[in-house]
Amino acid sequence: MIQFVIGAAAGYVFGTKAGRKRYHQIKKGYETAINSPVTRNAVTATRKMIANKLDPQPRMKEVKNYRTDDGNTVLEPDQD
């Protein structure tokens, strides 16, 4: 999807007579979008979700102050 947007932007820039000014406007918008905290959070969340789906051994954490009658600990998925 991103490649399509970049291609469309490049085609627009090179296909029009707007010139360098329009190119810099598109470049500034692209850099603003890529460097925004919202984009960084979305990328981080997506990477975590993919890593959790691909992880054959999901990370688990011990439930504090809870043990079964036979002394075993109880584990739950780690949601970091």
Gaussian input, Z-matrix of N, CA and C with variables (Angstrom, degrees):
# hf/3-21g

backbone

0 1
 N
 C     1     B1
 C     2     B2     1     A1
 N     3     B3     2     A2     1     D1
 C     4     B4     3     A3     2     D2
 C     5     B5     4     A4     3     D3
 N     6     B6     5     A5     4     D4
 C     7     B7     6     A6     5     D5
 C     8     B8     7     A7     6     D6
 N     9     B9     8     A8     7     D7
 C    10    B10     9     A9     8     D8
 C    11    B11    10    A10     9     D9
 N    12    B12    11    A11    10    D10
 C    13    B13    12    A12    11    D11
 C    14    B14    13    A13    12    D12
 N    15    B15    14    A14    13    D13
 C    16    B16    15    A15    14    D14
 C    17    B17    16    A16    15    D15
 N    18    B18    17    A17    16    D16
 C    19    B19    18    A18    17    D17
 C    20    B20    19    A19    18    D18
 N    21    B21    20    A20    19    D19
 C    22    B22    21    A21    20    D20
 C    23    B23    22    A22    21    D21
 N    24    B24    23    A23    22    D22
 C    25    B25    24    A24    23    D23
 C    26    B26    25    A25    24    D24
 N    27    B27    26    A26    25    D25
 C    28    B28    27    A27    26    D26
 C    29    B29    28    A28    27    D27
 N    30    B30    29    A29    28    D28
 C    31    B31    30    A30    29    D29
 C    32    B32    31    A31    30    D30
 N    33    B33    32    A32    31    D31
 C    34    B34    33    A33    32    D32
 C    35    B35    34    A34    33    D33
 N    36    B36    35    A35    34    D34
 C    37    B37    36    A36    35    D35
 C    38    B38    37    A37    36    D36
 N    39    B39    38    A38    37    D37
 C    40    B40    39    A39    38    D38
 C    41    B41    40    A40    39    D39
 N    42    B42    41    A41    40    D40
 C    43    B43    42    A42    41    D41
 C    44    B44    43    A43    42    D42
 N    45    B45    44    A44    43    D43
 C    46    B46    45    A45    44    D44
 C    47    B47    46    A46    45    D45
 N    48    B48    47    A47    46    D46
 C    49    B49    48    A48    47    D47
 C    50    B50    49    A49    48    D48
 N    51    B51    50    A50    49    D49
 C    52    B52    51    A51    50    D50
 C    53    B53    52    A52    51    D51
 N    54    B54    53    A53    52    D52
 C    55    B55    54    A54    53    D53
 C    56    B56    55    A55    54    D54
 N    57    B57    56    A56    55    D55
 C    58    B58    57    A57    56    D56
 C    59    B59    58    A58    57    D57
 N    60    B60    59    A59    58    D58
 C    61    B61    60    A60    59    D59
 C    62    B62    61    A61    60    D60
 N    63    B63    62    A62    61    D61
 C    64    B64    63    A63    62    D62
 C    65    B65    64    A64    63    D63
 N    66    B66    65    A65    64    D64
 C    67    B67    66    A66    65    D65
 C    68    B68    67    A67    66    D66
 N    69    B69    68    A68    67    D67
 C    70    B70    69    A69    68    D68
 C    71    B71    70    A70    69    D69
 N    72    B72    71    A71    70    D70
 C    73    B73    72    A72    71    D71
 C    74    B74    73    A73    72    D72
 N    75    B75    74    A74    73    D73
 C    76    B76    75    A75    74    D74
 C    77    B77    76    A76    75    D75
 N    78    B78    77    A77    76    D76
 C    79    B79    78    A78    77    D77
 C    80    B80    79    A79    78    D78
 N    81    B81    80    A80    79    D79
 C    82    B82    81    A81    80    D80
 C    83    B83    82    A82    81    D81
 N    84    B84    83    A83    82    D82
 C    85    B85    84    A84    83    D83
 C    86    B86    85    A85    84    D84
 N    87    B87    86    A86    85    D85
 C    88    B88    87    A87    86    D86
 C    89    B89    88    A88    87    D87
 N    90    B90    89    A89    88    D88
 C    91    B91    90    A90    89    D89
 C    92    B92    91    A91    90    D90
 N    93    B93    92    A92    91    D91
 C    94    B94    93    A93    92    D92
 C    95    B95    94    A94    93    D93
 N    96    B96    95    A95    94    D94
 C    97    B97    96    A96    95    D95
 C    98    B98    97    A97    96    D96
 N    99    B99    98    A98    97    D97
 C   100   B100    99    A99    98    D98
 C   101   B101   100   A100    99    D99
 N   102   B102   101   A101   100   D100
 C   103   B103   102   A102   101   D101
 C   104   B104   103   A103   102   D102
 N   105   B105   104   A104   103   D103
 C   106   B106   105   A105   104   D104
 C   107   B107   106   A106   105   D105
 N   108   B108   107   A107   106   D106
 C   109   B109   108   A108   107   D107
 C   110   B110   109   A109   108   D108
 N   111   B111   110   A110   109   D109
 C   112   B112   111   A111   110   D110
 C   113   B113   112   A112   111   D111
 N   114   B114   113   A113   112   D112
 C   115   B115   114   A114   113   D113
 C   116   B116   115   A115   114   D114
 N   117   B117   116   A116   115   D115
 C   118   B118   117   A117   116   D116
 C   119   B119   118   A118   117   D117
 N   120   B120   119   A119   118   D118
 C   121   B121   120   A120   119   D119
 C   122   B122   121   A121   120   D120
 N   123   B123   122   A122   121   D121
 C   124   B124   123   A123   122   D122
 C   125   B125   124   A124   123   D123
 N   126   B126   125   A125   124   D124
 C   127   B127   126   A126   125   D125
 C   128   B128   127   A127   126   D126
 N   129   B129   128   A128   127   D127
 C   130   B130   129   A129   128   D128
 C   131   B131   130   A130   129   D129
 N   132   B132   131   A131   130   D130
 C   133   B133   132   A132   131   D131
 C   134   B134   133   A133   132   D132
 N   135   B135   134   A134   133   D133
 C   136   B136   135   A135   134   D134
 C   137   B137   136   A136   135   D135
 N   138   B138   137   A137   136   D136
 C   139   B139   138   A138   137   D137
 C   140   B140   139   A139   138   D138
 N   141   B141   140   A140   139   D139
 C   142   B142   141   A141   140   D140
 C   143   B143   142   A142   141   D141
 N   144   B144   143   A143   142   D142
 C   145   B145   144   A144   143   D143
 C   146   B146   145   A145   144   D144
 N   147   B147   146   A146   145   D145
 C   148   B148   147   A147   146   D146
 C   149   B149   148   A148   147   D147
 N   150   B150   149   A149   148   D148
 C   151   B151   150   A150   149   D149
 C   152   B152   151   A151   150   D150
 N   153   B153   152   A152   151   D151
 C   154   B154   153   A153   152   D152
 C   155   B155   154   A154   153   D153
 N   156   B156   155   A155   154   D154
 C   157   B157   156   A156   155   D155
 C   158   B158   157   A157   156   D156
 N   159   B159   158   A158   157   D157
 C   160   B160   159   A159   158   D158
 C   161   B161   160   A160   159   D159
 N   162   B162   161   A161   160   D160
 C   163   B163   162   A162   161   D161
 C   164   B164   163   A163   162   D162
 N   165   B165   164   A164   163   D163
 C   166   B166   165   A165   164   D164
 C   167   B167   166   A166   165   D165
 N   168   B168   167   A167   166   D166
 C   169   B169   168   A168   167   D167
 C   170   B170   169   A169   168   D168
 N   171   B171   170   A170   169   D169
 C   172   B172   171   A171   170   D170
 C   173   B173   172   A172   171   D171
 N   174   B174   173   A173   172   D172
 C   175   B175   174   A174   173   D173
 C   176   B176   175   A175   174   D174
 N   177   B177   176   A176   175   D175
 C   178   B178   177   A177   176   D176
 C   179   B179   178   A178   177   D177
 N   180   B180   179   A179   178   D178
 C   181   B181   180   A180   179   D179
 C   182   B182   181   A181   180   D180
 N   183   B183   182   A182   181   D181
 C   184   B184   183   A183   182   D182
 C   185   B185   184   A184   183   D183
 N   186   B186   185   A185   184   D184
 C   187   B187   186   A186   185   D185
 C   188   B188   187   A187   186   D186
 N   189   B189   188   A188   187   D187
 C   190   B190   189   A189   188   D188
 C   191   B191   190   A190   189   D189
 N   192   B192   191   A191   190   D190
 C   193   B193   192   A192   191   D191
 C   194   B194   193   A193   192   D192
 N   195   B195   194   A194   193   D193
 C   196   B196   195   A195   194   D194
 C   197   B197   196   A196   195   D195
 N   198   B198   197   A197   196   D196
 C   199   B199   198   A198   197   D197
 C   200   B200   199   A199   198   D198
 N   201   B201   200   A200   199   D199
 C   202   B202   201   A201   200   D200
 C   203   B203   202   A202   201   D201
 N   204   B204   203   A203   202   D202
 C   205   B205   204   A204   203   D203
 C   206   B206   205   A205   204   D204
 N   207   B207   206   A206   205   D205
 C   208   B208   207   A207   206   D206
 C   209   B209   208   A208   207   D207
 N   210   B210   209   A209   208   D208
 C   211   B211   210   A210   209   D209
 C   212   B212   211   A211   210   D210
 N   213   B213   212   A212   211   D211
 C   214   B214   213   A213   212   D212
 C   215   B215   214   A214   213   D213
 N   216   B216   215   A215   214   D214
 C   217   B217   216   A216   215   D215
 C   218   B218   217   A217   216   D216
 N   219   B219   218   A218   217   D217
 C   220   B220   219   A219   218   D218
 C   221   B221   220   A220   219   D219
 N   222   B222   221   A221   220   D220
 C   223   B223   222   A222   221   D221
 C   224   B224   223   A223   222   D222
 N   225   B225   224   A224   223   D223
 C   226   B226   225   A225   224   D224
 C   227   B227   226   A226   225   D225
 N   228   B228   227   A227   226   D226
 C   229   B229   228   A228   227   D227
 C   230   B230   229   A229   228   D228
 N   231   B231   230   A230   229   D229
 C   232   B232   231   A231   230   D230
 C   233   B233   232   A232   231   D231
 N   234   B234   233   A233   232   D232
 C   235   B235   234   A234   233   D233
 C   236   B236   235   A235   234   D234
 N   237   B237   236   A236   235   D235
 C   238   B238   237   A237   236   D236
 C   239   B239   238   A238   237   D237

   B1=1.4489
   B2=1.5280
   B3=1.3386
   B4=1.4588
   B5=1.5251
   B6=1.3268
   B7=1.4612
   B8=1.5292
   B9=1.3129
   B10=1.4649
   B11=1.5249
   B12=1.3271
   B13=1.4608
   B14=1.5262
   B15=1.3283
   B16=1.4661
   B17=1.5267
   B18=1.3277
   B19=1.4562
   B20=1.5119
   B21=1.3383
   B22=1.4626
   B23=1.5214
   B24=1.3252
   B25=1.4700
   B26=1.5242
   B27=1.3186
   B28=1.4695
   B29=1.5275
   B30=1.3129
   B31=1.4597
   B32=1.5146
   B33=1.3042
   B34=1.4609
   B35=1.5187
   B36=1.3378
   B37=1.4593
   B38=1.5257
   B39=1.3283
   B40=1.4532
   B41=1.5317
   B42=1.3110
   B43=1.4479
   B44=1.5113
   B45=1.3015
   B46=1.4615
   B47=1.5122
   B48=1.2958
   B49=1.4653
   B50=1.5305
   B51=1.3519
   B52=1.4639
   B53=1.5149
   B54=1.3220
   B55=1.4593
   B56=1.5129
   B57=1.3133
   B58=1.4576
   B59=1.5299
   B60=1.3215
   B61=1.4637
   B62=1.5310
   B63=1.3246
   B64=1.4656
   B65=1.5231
   B66=1.3306
   B67=1.4646
   B68=1.5270
   B69=1.3275
   B70=1.4681
   B71=1.5241
   B72=1.3326
   B73=1.4616
   B74=1.5299
   B75=1.3226
   B76=1.4698
   B77=1.5251
   B78=1.3254
   B79=1.4629
   B80=1.5279
   B81=1.3334
   B82=1.4685
   B83=1.5325
   B84=1.3211
   B85=1.4688
   B86=1.5148
   B87=1.3302
   B88=1.4700
   B89=1.5283
   B90=1.3347
   B91=1.4644
   B92=1.5302
   B93=1.3226
   B94=1.4619
   B95=1.5259
   B96=1.3215
   B97=1.4694
   B98=1.5179
   B99=1.3197
   B100=1.4621
   B101=1.5291
   B102=1.3188
   B103=1.4634
   B104=1.5225
   B105=1.3207
   B106=1.4617
   B107=1.5356
   B108=1.3226
   B109=1.4693
   B110=1.5259
   B111=1.3136
   B112=1.4635
   B113=1.5251
   B114=1.3322
   B115=1.4587
   B116=1.5197
   B117=1.3306
   B118=1.4707
   B119=1.5207
   B120=1.3354
   B121=1.4687
   B122=1.5211
   B123=1.3261
   B124=1.4621
   B125=1.5328
   B126=1.3194
   B127=1.4675
   B128=1.5249
   B129=1.3245
   B130=1.4630
   B131=1.5264
   B132=1.3195
   B133=1.4701
   B134=1.5270
   B135=1.3193
   B136=1.4606
   B137=1.5175
   B138=1.3235
   B139=1.4684
   B140=1.5228
   B141=1.3357
   B142=1.4648
   B143=1.5219
   B144=1.3357
   B145=1.4553
   B146=1.5297
   B147=1.3146
   B148=1.4647
   B149=1.5241
   B150=1.3300
   B151=1.4691
   B152=1.5211
   B153=1.3191
   B154=1.4641
   B155=1.5234
   B156=1.3311
   B157=1.4669
   B158=1.5227
   B159=1.3179
   B160=1.4554
   B161=1.5203
   B162=1.3255
   B163=1.4667
   B164=1.5262
   B165=1.3434
   B166=1.4708
   B167=1.5318
   B168=1.3107
   B169=1.4568
   B170=1.5281
   B171=1.3285
   B172=1.4590
   B173=1.5258
   B174=1.3160
   B175=1.4655
   B176=1.5211
   B177=1.3025
   B178=1.4573
   B179=1.5240
   B180=1.3219
   B181=1.4557
   B182=1.5253
   B183=1.3086
   B184=1.4555
   B185=1.5229
   B186=1.3129
   B187=1.4564
   B188=1.5207
   B189=1.3060
   B190=1.4686
   B191=1.5262
   B192=1.3111
   B193=1.4602
   B194=1.5313
   B195=1.3186
   B196=1.4569
   B197=1.5172
   B198=1.3093
   B199=1.4578
   B200=1.5206
   B201=1.3040
   B202=1.4604
   B203=1.5251
   B204=1.3268
   B205=1.4669
   B206=1.5313
   B207=1.3195
   B208=1.4600
   B209=1.5327
   B210=1.3471
   B211=1.4543
   B212=1.5198
   B213=1.3209
   B214=1.4608
   B215=1.5262
   B216=1.3127
   B217=1.4656
   B218=1.5216
   B219=1.3131
   B220=1.4574
   B221=1.5277
   B222=1.3367
   B223=1.4619
   B224=1.5162
   B225=1.3450
   B226=1.4578
   B227=1.5296
   B228=1.3207
   B229=1.4689
   B230=1.5247
   B231=1.3198
   B232=1.4506
   B233=1.5152
   B234=1.3051
   B235=1.4735
   B236=1.5076
   B237=1.3474
   B238=1.4640
   B239=1.4539
   A1=110.46
   A2=115.78
   A3=119.53
   A4=110.21
   A5=116.41
   A6=119.64
   A7=110.59
   A8=116.83
   A9=120.47
   A10=110.30
   A11=116.95
   A12=121.04
   A13=110.32
   A14=116.04
   A15=119.70
   A16=110.40
   A17=116.20
   A18=120.01
   A19=112.51
   A20=115.98
   A21=120.01
   A22=110.72
   A23=116.30
   A24=120.43
   A25=110.27
   A26=117.27
   A27=120.73
   A28=109.91
   A29=117.18
   A30=120.31
   A31=111.86
   A32=115.60
   A33=119.21
   A34=110.90
   A35=115.49
   A36=119.84
   A37=110.85
   A38=116.15
   A39=119.58
   A40=112.48
   A41=117.84
   A42=121.09
   A43=114.34
   A44=117.87
   A45=120.34
   A46=110.52
   A47=113.96
   A48=119.26
   A49=110.61
   A50=115.81
   A51=119.59
   A52=111.19
   A53=115.29
   A54=119.50
   A55=114.78
   A56=112.47
   A57=121.38
   A58=112.75
   A59=117.13
   A60=120.36
   A61=110.56
   A62=117.15
   A63=120.98
   A64=110.80
   A65=116.28
   A66=120.88
   A67=109.93
   A68=116.45
   A69=119.60
   A70=111.85
   A71=117.54
   A72=120.02
   A73=110.29
   A74=116.86
   A75=120.98
   A76=110.10
   A77=116.51
   A78=120.72
   A79=110.60
   A80=117.03
   A81=120.55
   A82=110.79
   A83=117.00
   A84=120.53
   A85=112.06
   A86=115.78
   A87=121.02
   A88=110.88
   A89=116.85
   A90=120.63
   A91=111.25
   A92=117.23
   A93=120.65
   A94=110.42
   A95=116.45
   A96=120.43
   A97=111.19
   A98=117.61
   A99=121.30
   A100=111.24
   A101=117.76
   A102=121.20
   A103=114.05
   A104=118.20
   A105=119.83
   A106=110.87
   A107=117.58
   A108=121.07
   A109=112.37
   A110=117.64
   A111=121.02
   A112=109.56
   A113=116.60
   A114=120.50
   A115=110.44
   A116=116.78
   A117=119.99
   A118=111.07
   A119=117.19
   A120=120.50
   A121=111.20
   A122=116.89
   A123=120.29
   A124=110.99
   A125=116.81
   A126=120.68
   A127=110.46
   A128=117.12
   A129=121.10
   A130=110.69
   A131=117.09
   A132=120.70
   A133=111.03
   A134=116.56
   A135=120.19
   A136=111.10
   A137=116.64
   A138=120.38
   A139=111.21
   A140=117.38
   A141=120.40
   A142=111.30
   A143=116.09
   A144=120.22
   A145=110.40
   A146=117.01
   A147=120.43
   A148=110.40
   A149=117.34
   A150=120.56
   A151=110.98
   A152=117.38
   A153=120.22
   A154=111.84
   A155=116.61
   A156=119.79
   A157=110.96
   A158=117.67
   A159=121.86
   A160=113.59
   A161=117.73
   A162=122.21
   A163=110.08
   A164=117.89
   A165=119.49
   A166=112.97
   A167=117.21
   A168=122.51
   A169=108.21
   A170=118.52
   A171=119.14
   A172=111.14
   A173=115.27
   A174=120.28
   A175=109.54
   A176=115.08
   A177=120.72
   A178=108.63
   A179=116.38
   A180=120.91
   A181=108.56
   A182=114.54
   A183=120.64
   A184=109.89
   A185=116.37
   A186=120.94
   A187=106.80
   A188=116.57
   A189=121.60
   A190=111.36
   A191=115.01
   A192=123.34
   A193=113.42
   A194=116.32
   A195=119.07
   A196=108.77
   A197=115.87
   A198=121.65
   A199=108.32
   A200=115.42
   A201=119.36
   A202=108.82
   A203=116.05
   A204=120.82
   A205=112.27
   A206=117.61
   A207=119.56
   A208=112.37
   A209=118.74
   A210=122.12
   A211=115.38
   A212=118.18
   A213=120.65
   A214=110.92
   A215=115.55
   A216=119.74
   A217=109.33
   A218=114.83
   A219=121.61
   A220=107.26
   A221=115.84
   A222=120.97
   A223=110.20
   A224=115.09
   A225=121.65
   A226=107.87
   A227=117.06
   A228=119.31
   A229=111.44
   A230=116.12
   A231=122.32
   A232=108.24
   A233=117.63
   A234=122.50
   A235=110.40
   A236=118.86
   A237=119.91
   A238=108.96
   D1=-44.45
   D2=179.91
   D3=-63.82
   D4=-39.08
   D5=179.36
   D6=-62.40
   D7=-37.52
   D8=177.92
   D9=-63.58
   D10=-44.71
   D11=-179.77
   D12=-63.05
   D13=-44.37
   D14=179.11
   D15=-63.07
   D16=-43.53
   D17=178.28
   D18=-62.45
   D19=-41.70
   D20=178.74
   D21=-64.66
   D22=-42.14
   D23=178.60
   D24=-63.59
   D25=-44.27
   D26=179.89
   D27=-64.22
   D28=-42.56
   D29=178.27
   D30=-62.42
   D31=-39.61
   D32=178.30
   D33=-64.42
   D34=-46.63
   D35=-177.88
   D36=-62.39
   D37=-48.31
   D38=-176.15
   D39=-78.50
   D40=-18.99
   D41=-177.38
   D42=-93.61
   D43=-9.61
   D44=-179.02
   D45=-109.22
   D46=173.41
   D47=178.82
   D48=-102.36
   D49=16.73
   D50=-178.66
   D51=-66.38
   D52=-33.00
   D53=173.10
   D54=81.41
   D55=-157.28
   D56=-171.25
   D57=-63.53
   D58=-36.06
   D59=-178.65
   D60=-60.76
   D61=-46.81
   D62=179.78
   D63=-66.39
   D64=-37.71
   D65=177.47
   D66=-58.19
   D67=-46.45
   D68=-179.57
   D69=-67.33
   D70=-32.89
   D71=175.93
   D72=-63.74
   D73=-46.05
   D74=-179.96
   D75=-64.90
   D76=-43.47
   D77=-179.73
   D78=-62.16
   D79=-42.75
   D80=179.48
   D81=-64.30
   D82=-41.68
   D83=177.67
   D84=-63.13
   D85=-41.96
   D86=177.81
   D87=-61.70
   D88=-48.80
   D89=-178.90
   D90=-64.78
   D91=-37.15
   D92=177.53
   D93=-63.61
   D94=-43.89
   D95=-179.89
   D96=-66.03
   D97=-43.25
   D98=-177.76
   D99=-67.65
   D100=-36.79
   D101=-175.59
   D102=-92.48
   D103=4.39
   D104=-177.81
   D105=-75.36
   D106=150.23
   D107=177.90
   D108=-61.64
   D109=-33.02
   D110=179.64
   D111=-63.67
   D112=-44.54
   D113=179.06
   D114=-64.45
   D115=-43.57
   D116=179.23
   D117=-60.82
   D118=-41.98
   D119=178.70
   D120=-64.83
   D121=-40.51
   D122=179.19
   D123=-65.30
   D124=-41.68
   D125=178.66
   D126=-64.89
   D127=-43.75
   D128=179.53
   D129=-62.58
   D130=-45.65
   D131=179.88
   D132=-63.18
   D133=-40.71
   D134=179.27
   D135=-65.79
   D136=-42.85
   D137=178.76
   D138=-62.54
   D139=-41.61
   D140=177.95
   D141=-63.19
   D142=-42.98
   D143=-178.96
   D144=-63.55
   D145=-43.89
   D146=179.20
   D147=-65.64
   D148=-42.89
   D149=179.62
   D150=-62.39
   D151=-39.62
   D152=178.97
   D153=-67.86
   D154=-34.43
   D155=178.57
   D156=-71.81
   D157=-33.91
   D158=-177.52
   D159=-86.52
   D160=-15.13
   D161=-176.29
   D162=-74.41
   D163=114.45
   D164=-179.43
   D165=-70.65
   D166=-23.65
   D167=177.21
   D168=-117.46
   D169=90.84
   D170=-177.39
   D171=-61.88
   D172=145.55
   D173=179.62
   D174=-71.44
   D175=133.32
   D176=-179.17
   D177=-123.50
   D178=154.50
   D179=174.77
   D180=-131.44
   D181=154.05
   D182=-178.49
   D183=-78.81
   D184=136.08
   D185=174.40
   D186=-75.56
   D187=120.75
   D188=-175.08
   D189=-68.21
   D190=143.22
   D191=174.58
   D192=57.03
   D193=34.22
   D194=178.49
   D195=-141.59
   D196=119.42
   D197=177.35
   D198=-132.66
   D199=149.13
   D200=177.27
   D201=-76.31
   D202=170.94
   D203=-178.88
   D204=-60.94
   D205=-30.45
   D206=-179.02
   D207=-90.45
   D208=9.87
   D209=173.88
   D210=90.15
   D211=2.84
   D212=179.09
   D213=-79.21
   D214=152.05
   D215=177.05
   D216=-88.49
   D217=158.06
   D218=179.11
   D219=-108.14
   D220=132.37
   D221=-179.56
   D222=-112.71
   D223=151.30
   D224=175.21
   D225=-138.18
   D226=159.12
   D227=179.13
   D228=-60.67
   D229=140.28
   D230=178.46
   D231=-84.12
   D232=120.55
   D233=-177.22
   D234=-105.18
   D235=66.61
   D236=178.75
   D237=-90.56

